[in-house]
Amino acid sequence: MAAEFDREWCVVVERVKASQDLGDLNAWLGDWRHTALMEMREPGSYYRTLAKVEETIRGGGDSDAVQSDEHQALIRRRLGHT
């Protein structure tokens, strides 16, 4: 993860230098704070997430996803509609 952090750091720093806007840096650091916290709580979660994204992008779909019609039925039940 350190190599990924370093690579992204270089990209973000160059972007900030060009724009003179620290907003991108603050957002990026916030994302990495979240990633670091996830890793502390559940080691390996970062790479599992990347693997899941890759699987979804390659057309495997999200095996954990709930189908749209199931969402709609759940919403109707919660709203008291049948």
URDATA-V419075 format. One record per residue. N is the residue number from 1. RES is the residue in one letter. PHI is phi in whole degrees, -180 to 180 (* if undefined). OMEGA is omega in degrees with one decimal (* if undefined). D_CENTER is the distance of its C-alpha to the mean C-alpha in whole Angstrom. Layout:
n->N res->RES phi->PHI omega->OMEGA d_center->D_CENTER
n->N res->RES phi->PHI omega->OMEGA d_center->D_CENTER
This chain:
n->1 res->M phi->* omega->-179.1 d_center->15
n->2 res->A phi->-61 omega->179.3 d_center->17
n->3 res->A phi->-65 omega->177.8 d_center->18
n->4 res->E phi->-64 omega->177.5 d_center->15
n->5 res->F phi->-59 omega->-178.8 d_center->15
n->6 res->D phi->-61 omega->179.9 d_center->18
n->7 res->R phi->-63 omega->179.8 d_center->18
n->8 res->E phi->-65 omega->179.4 d_center->15
n->9 res->W phi->-56 omega->-179.4 d_center->17
n->10 res->C phi->-61 omega->179.8 d_center->20
n->11 res->V phi->-64 omega->-177.4 d_center->18
n->12 res->V phi->-67 omega->-179.7 d_center->17
n->13 res->V phi->-62 omega->177.9 d_center->21
n->14 res->E phi->-63 omega->178.3 d_center->23
n->15 res->R phi->-64 omega->179.5 d_center->21
n->16 res->V phi->-67 omega->177.4 d_center->22
n->17 res->K phi->-59 omega->-178.0 d_center->25
n->18 res->A phi->-71 omega->-174.7 d_center->26
n->19 res->S phi->-91 omega->-174.8 d_center->25
n->20 res->Q phi->60 omega->-179.2 d_center->26
n->21 res->D phi->-124 omega->-177.7 d_center->23
n->22 res->L phi->-81 omega->-178.5 d_center->21
n->23 res->G phi->-58 omega->179.0 d_center->19
n->24 res->D phi->-63 omega->179.9 d_center->16
n->25 res->L phi->-64 omega->179.5 d_center->17
n->26 res->N phi->-62 omega->179.3 d_center->16
n->27 res->A phi->-64 omega->-179.4 d_center->13
n->28 res->W phi->-63 omega->178.3 d_center->12
n->29 res->L phi->-63 omega->176.5 d_center->14
n->30 res->G phi->-61 omega->177.3 d_center->12
n->31 res->D phi->-61 omega->-179.1 d_center->8
n->32 res->W phi->-71 omega->174.5 d_center->10
n->33 res->R phi->-61 omega->178.9 d_center->12
n->34 res->H phi->-63 omega->179.7 d_center->9
n->35 res->T phi->-61 omega->179.7 d_center->9
n->36 res->A phi->-62 omega->178.6 d_center->12
n->37 res->L phi->-64 omega->177.4 d_center->13
n->38 res->M phi->-59 omega->-179.2 d_center->11
n->39 res->E phi->-65 omega->178.0 d_center->13
n->40 res->M phi->-66 omega->-178.4 d_center->16
n->41 res->R phi->-77 omega->-175.5 d_center->16
n->42 res->E phi->-144 omega->-177.3 d_center->15
n->43 res->P phi->-53 omega->-179.8 d_center->16
n->44 res->G phi->92 omega->-176.5 d_center->14
n->45 res->S phi->-64 omega->-179.7 d_center->11
n->46 res->Y phi->-62 omega->-178.5 d_center->9
n->47 res->Y phi->-72 omega->174.6 d_center->11
n->48 res->R phi->-65 omega->178.0 d_center->11
n->49 res->T phi->-64 omega->178.2 d_center->7
n->50 res->L phi->-60 omega->179.5 d_center->8
n->51 res->A phi->-65 omega->179.6 d_center->12
n->52 res->K phi->-66 omega->178.0 d_center->11
n->53 res->V phi->-62 omega->179.7 d_center->9
n->54 res->E phi->-62 omega->178.7 d_center->12
n->55 res->E phi->-60 omega->-179.8 d_center->14
n->56 res->T phi->-66 omega->-179.7 d_center->13
n->57 res->I phi->-64 omega->-177.9 d_center->14
n->58 res->R phi->-74 omega->175.1 d_center->17
n->59 res->G phi->95 omega->178.4 d_center->18
n->60 res->G phi->-75 omega->-177.0 d_center->18
n->61 res->G phi->71 omega->179.1 d_center->16
n->62 res->D phi->-100 omega->-176.2 d_center->14
n->63 res->S phi->-65 omega->179.2 d_center->17
n->64 res->D phi->-93 omega->-175.0 d_center->16
n->65 res->A phi->-73 omega->175.4 d_center->15
n->66 res->V phi->-95 omega->-179.1 d_center->18
n->67 res->Q phi->-66 omega->-177.1 d_center->20
n->68 res->S phi->-57 omega->-178.8 d_center->21
n->69 res->D phi->-65 omega->176.0 d_center->25
n->70 res->E phi->-68 omega->176.4 d_center->24
n->71 res->H phi->-62 omega->-179.0 d_center->22
n->72 res->Q phi->-61 omega->178.9 d_center->25
n->73 res->A phi->-64 omega->178.7 d_center->27
n->74 res->L phi->-63 omega->178.8 d_center->25
n->75 res->I phi->-62 omega->179.3 d_center->25
n->76 res->R phi->-61 omega->178.8 d_center->29
n->77 res->R phi->-62 omega->-178.4 d_center->30
n->78 res->R phi->-67 omega->177.8 d_center->28
n->79 res->L phi->-84 omega->179.5 d_center->30
n->80 res->G phi->85 omega->176.1 d_center->33
n->81 res->H phi->-96 omega->178.4 d_center->33
n->82 res->T phi->-110 omega->* d_center->34
